[in-house]
Amino acid sequence: MSARHPPESHRLCHLRVRSGLLVLDFRATLAQARNFLAALDTWSPTMHATIDNDVSPDLPALPCSSLWD
């Protein structure tokens, strides 16, 4: 595997978290985003998150992202 093509789980993605009117957008690796979604399902039935490929460098990184590796 070359540095030009990281593993799928290390690809950056857009993570959107919603709770009522609150909408938060972050960039994270696909693995981090999936782990966050799995945990979110157990924490709160009112919070929802989605993952997509609409990632840009100006999105903030997922806070404490290393916790989700």
Secondary structure, 3 states (H helix, E strand, C coil): CCCCCCCHHHCEEEEEEEECCEEEEEEEEHHHHHHHHHHHHHHCCCCEEEEECCCCCCCCECCCHHHHC
